[in-house]
Amino acid sequence: MAYAIDMHCDTLMETLYRHGEDADFYDKPDQHLDVKRLIEGKTMAQFMAIFFPPDVFFREYMHREPATEEEHIAGCVKVLKNTLERYPELVWQAYNAEDVERNFREGKTSLILTMEDGVAVHGDMKKLDAFYDLGVRALTLTWNFENCFGAPNSLDPAIMNKGLTDFGKEAVKHMQDIGMLVDVSHVSDGVFWDVYRLAKVPFVATHSNSRALCNHTRNMTDDMIRALAEKGGAMGLNIAPQFLDDTPENKESRIRDLVAMARHEKEVGGIGVVAIGTDFDGTGGNLELNGPDRMPALCDALIRDGFTADEVDLIMYGNVLRVMHEAMK
């Protein structure tokens, strides 16, 4: 069974608002992901996203006033730090590939801080640098709304064709210079192609699937997959039902659908582009892969489908580790 590097989860936010800022995520059976299941699933590294929920999330689901960006960031970081401080023999923070490899040799799972949505940058390069100094090593340029970086995925062709803003273009260059991974999950097609043209080192789609197999604007076309592969990047298999099967009202997320995605992505972009980006604690539905402890089932399914053991190693951790060596500092 291969070790795993998972490029996306929303567990920091989930833990913060379910359990409070004094909580950790060592043992949280009401969530998809916790340290116990990371260890059981032989996770080498887990990207931990700070996601900025829209105000409606707070008001309709939590029945409270929205947190400020500063409060939200501080709360998510506190949950991460609580976990690191209380379980240092099991998990430790990583800032680059060398840290991941050292932690792995010491028997620890690496936790890597990331940010989903560049909204909090507010067009200020100093803020971007401050997030890097905080430990953020990958940033999803947009969520589902326009921001200072550019446009999101959309059903509106006018929005979908919009690219990076002038600030976004400079920021992408700067991120690649300082070693913060550029993440194009959630962006418009126009933003993707702008990033492709600007990229000097690999970039990633942390949690996106194939649009050819599931026609959702969050997924990537075959041309995008080939372009990402050309730049040495990787895309993470996402467990969300709506990104695996576009049947109306589908709520089923099946391992066989993840395997089909992996097979298609390999056929289009080569084995080097396929990776893991589950979206644990960021999606709902009937999830067959419902926690990191279930990763062995995905490995077994890939082998049964004809992937070699070496290819499974690349999908599960090797491709992302390579990208981190090339693009993360």
C-alpha atoms as one frame of an Amber mdcrd trajectory, in Angstrom:
protein
   0.000   0.000   0.000   1.429   3.365  -1.044   1.891   6.317   1.262  -0.214
   9.354   0.382   0.145  13.097  -0.102  -3.273  14.761  -0.256  -3.298  18.291
  -1.703  -6.575  19.524  -0.204  -8.839  19.330   2.826 -11.011  21.822   4.730
 -10.464  20.248   8.139  -9.092  23.377   9.820 -12.335  25.277   9.212 -14.474
  22.257  10.054 -12.698  21.730  13.367 -12.736  25.446  14.234 -16.481  25.887
  13.802 -17.539  22.498  15.138 -15.251  22.430  18.166 -13.796  25.906  18.770
 -10.353  27.458  18.497  -8.984  25.536  21.482  -9.639  22.236  19.682  -7.250
  20.007  17.764  -8.088  17.390  15.131  -6.500  14.317  16.677  -9.713  12.310
  17.134 -12.766  13.767  15.375 -15.166  10.995  14.289 -17.723  13.629  13.215
 -15.319  14.789  10.466 -13.729  13.138   7.439 -10.162  13.655   8.601  -8.268
  13.492  11.857  -4.742  12.583  12.926  -5.729   9.040  13.900  -7.031   8.345
  10.396  -4.076  10.118   8.752  -1.792   7.678  10.526  -3.999   4.677   9.756
  -4.053   5.624   6.069  -0.239   5.993   5.993  -0.413   9.667   4.993   2.984
  11.147   4.208   1.686  14.724   3.985  -1.646  16.509   4.180  -2.236  19.979
   2.764  -4.388  21.909   5.287  -6.355  24.730   3.655  -7.537  27.970   5.207
 -10.786  28.413   3.266 -12.790  31.646   3.430 -16.493  30.743   3.589 -19.039
  33.236   2.260 -21.109  35.151   4.804 -24.147  32.971   4.063 -22.234  29.991
   5.509 -22.078  31.673   8.910 -25.630  32.977   8.916 -27.546  30.014   7.471
 -25.523  27.074   8.738 -23.914  28.357  11.913 -26.514  30.945  12.953 -23.905
  33.533  13.835 -22.417  36.674  12.382 -19.524  36.140   9.958 -16.007  36.104
  11.336 -13.605  38.709   9.995 -10.825  37.479   7.730  -8.320  38.103  10.519
 -10.382  36.150  13.067 -10.916  33.289  10.650  -7.236  32.983   9.694  -6.140
  33.169  13.333  -8.672  30.513  14.344  -7.628  28.082  11.608  -3.938  28.564
  12.410  -4.669  28.053  16.127  -6.339  24.697  15.400  -3.297  23.647  13.358
  -0.847  24.762  16.052  -2.870  23.035  18.793  -2.594  19.757  16.892   1.135
  20.131  16.241   1.894  21.050  19.850  -0.179  18.238  21.362   0.922  15.411
  19.044   4.490  16.237  17.927   5.448  12.569  17.860   2.813  11.956  15.134
   2.530  15.136  13.042   4.787  18.077  12.278   4.575  21.088   9.998   6.379
  21.078   6.660   7.294  23.999   4.418   8.881  22.154   1.493   9.673  18.702
   0.117  12.816  18.313   2.224  10.755  18.849   5.390   8.267  16.201   4.244
  11.054  13.715   3.622  12.713  14.415   6.985   9.425  14.116   8.862   8.715
  10.868   7.023  12.085   9.429   8.085  11.186  10.348  11.667   7.843   8.548
  11.388   5.722  11.707  11.284   2.970  12.871   8.936   3.624  16.349   7.548
   0.967  19.064   7.731   1.346  21.815   5.106  -0.585  25.072   5.498  -2.340
  26.315   2.347  -4.957  28.917   1.481  -8.090  28.405  -0.625  -9.081  31.727
  -2.232  -6.730  34.696  -2.532  -9.458  37.092  -1.437  -7.601  38.054   1.767
  -4.600  39.293  -0.233  -6.654  42.328  -1.367  -4.224  43.194  -4.147  -1.342
  43.794  -1.727   1.902  41.918  -2.384   2.982  42.574   1.203  -0.050  40.614
   2.405   0.926  37.762   0.105   4.406  37.780   1.629   2.885  37.863   5.112
   0.893  34.709   4.342   4.078  33.041   3.113   5.789  34.037   6.369   2.813
  32.535   8.234   3.664  29.220   6.573   1.280  29.180   3.596   2.937  27.180
   0.813   0.113  26.878  -1.748  -2.648  29.300  -2.658  -5.814  28.641  -4.664
  -6.074  31.851  -6.681  -9.878  32.131  -6.509 -12.816  30.340  -4.994 -16.178
  30.835  -6.734 -16.114  34.641  -6.788 -13.923  37.201  -8.519 -11.111  38.652
  -6.444  -7.863  40.588  -6.862  -6.268  37.673  -8.746  -8.960  37.164 -11.366
 -12.131  35.303 -12.289 -13.579  32.017 -10.988 -15.110  29.073 -12.813 -18.590
  29.984 -13.997 -21.506  28.965 -16.197 -21.350  32.485 -17.645 -19.001  32.420
 -20.677 -18.113  36.083 -20.170 -16.776  35.297 -16.681 -15.268  31.960 -17.707
 -13.181  33.692 -20.381 -11.834  36.369 -18.040  -8.185  35.986 -17.105  -5.830
  37.197 -14.424  -5.929  40.802 -13.338  -2.766  42.878 -13.686  -2.122  42.240
  -9.994  -2.831  38.537 -10.508  -0.182  38.289 -13.202   2.438  39.904 -10.994
   1.340  37.824  -8.016   1.642  34.541  -9.910   5.193  35.447 -10.925   5.986
  36.445  -7.351   4.505  33.257  -5.889   6.661  31.146  -8.158   9.730  33.202
  -7.230   9.227  32.765  -3.467   8.153  29.114  -3.657   4.423  29.263  -3.009
   2.535  26.774  -5.206   0.071  28.354  -7.634  -3.223  26.432  -7.486  -5.729
  26.724 -10.346  -8.603  24.708  -8.874 -11.741  26.917  -8.924 -10.381  29.422
 -11.475 -11.883  30.399 -14.834 -10.563  28.912 -18.039  -9.087  32.310 -18.851
  -7.139  32.406 -15.595  -5.863  28.863 -16.186  -4.416  29.781 -19.565  -2.860
  32.974 -18.203  -1.137  30.952 -15.472   0.023  28.421 -18.055   1.606  31.178
 -20.144   3.331  32.728 -17.122   4.490  29.579 -15.304   8.236  29.013 -15.096
   7.921  26.114 -12.638   5.136  23.555 -12.133   1.735  24.684 -10.894  -1.110
  22.525  -9.578  -4.849  21.976  -9.553  -5.059  20.719  -5.986  -8.587  19.286
  -6.169  -9.973  19.110  -9.714 -11.106  16.258 -11.984 -11.617  15.787 -15.743
 -14.310  17.787 -17.531 -14.459  15.206 -20.318 -15.757  12.620 -17.841 -17.810
  15.008 -15.698 -18.944  18.208 -17.371 -18.554  20.657 -14.500 -16.823  24.040
 -14.778 -14.677  23.152 -11.757 -13.091  20.331 -13.740 -10.349  20.599 -16.351
 -10.589  20.060 -20.097  -8.247  17.646 -21.844  -6.333  20.588 -23.302  -5.820
  21.916 -19.779  -4.654  18.531 -18.515  -2.101  18.319 -21.324  -0.950  21.889
 -20.631  -0.616  21.222 -16.900   1.406  18.095 -17.640   3.614  20.017 -20.065
   4.559  22.377 -17.215   5.279  19.446 -14.902   2.231  20.054 -12.743  -0.241
  17.727 -11.061  -3.982  17.574 -10.405  -5.611  16.055  -7.347  -8.456  13.535
  -7.614 -11.469  15.121  -5.897 -14.049  12.954  -4.085 -16.951  15.435  -4.422
 -19.908  13.673  -6.136 -20.668  16.631  -8.414 -17.115  16.555  -9.826 -17.184
  12.806 -10.514 -20.625  12.215 -12.041 -22.695  14.970 -13.644 -25.951  13.042
 -13.421 -28.462  15.604 -12.052 -28.710  15.540  -8.246 -26.019  12.869  -7.975
 -24.892  12.310  -4.371 -22.724   9.227  -4.934 -18.930   9.335  -4.813 -17.530
   5.964  -5.802 -13.960   4.742  -5.819 -14.498   3.312  -9.295 -15.228   6.855
 -10.519 -11.945   8.077  -9.018 -10.150   5.246 -10.806 -11.841   6.186 -14.102
 -10.685   9.780 -13.600  -7.127   8.627 -12.916  -7.168   6.417 -16.022  -8.423
   9.242 -18.257  -5.961  11.782 -16.841  -3.099   9.336 -17.390  -4.201   8.715
 -20.987  -4.410  12.457 -21.687  -1.490  13.910 -19.731   0.642  10.959 -18.704
   0.998   9.321 -15.322   3.011  12.296 -13.999  -0.049  14.564 -13.859  -2.260
  12.367 -11.641  -2.347  13.006  -7.882  -4.661  13.135  -4.851  -6.686  16.153
  -3.653  -9.645  14.701  -1.816 -11.499  17.766  -0.472 -12.083  15.966   2.847
 -14.336  18.023   5.137 -15.192  20.253   2.189 -17.881  18.183   0.506 -20.872
  15.991   1.273 -22.740  13.071  -0.214 -22.340   9.314  -0.004 -18.555   9.058
  -0.028 -16.963   5.649  -0.508 -13.577   7.257   0.110 -14.709   9.070   3.260
 -11.430   9.470   5.132  -7.666   8.998   4.803  -7.934   5.570   6.434  -9.731
   4.454   3.239  -6.753   5.224   0.961  -5.737   1.529   0.823  -9.060   0.802
  -0.897  -8.226   3.353  -3.612  -4.760   1.839  -4.056  -6.241  -1.637  -4.385
  -8.791  -0.418  -6.942  -6.070   1.236  -9.033  -4.036  -1.990  -9.051  -7.102
  -4.018 -10.070  -7.666  -1.575 -12.936  -4.201  -2.258 -14.322  -2.062   0.510
 -12.809   1.363  -0.767 -11.798   2.655  -0.476  -8.238   5.111   2.212  -9.403
   2.278   4.178 -11.019   0.209   3.968  -7.845   3.179   5.330  -5.891   3.369
   8.278  -8.289  -0.356   9.000  -7.991  -0.443   8.674  -4.230   2.641  10.744
  -3.384   5.428  10.751  -5.949   4.086  13.321  -8.382   3.268  15.885  -5.705
   6.613  15.372  -3.976   8.347  16.042  -7.299   6.325  19.226  -7.840   7.161
  20.362  -4.324  10.884  19.830  -4.973  10.620  21.947  -8.127   8.248  24.696
  -7.033   8.004  24.981  -3.231  10.599  26.684  -1.028
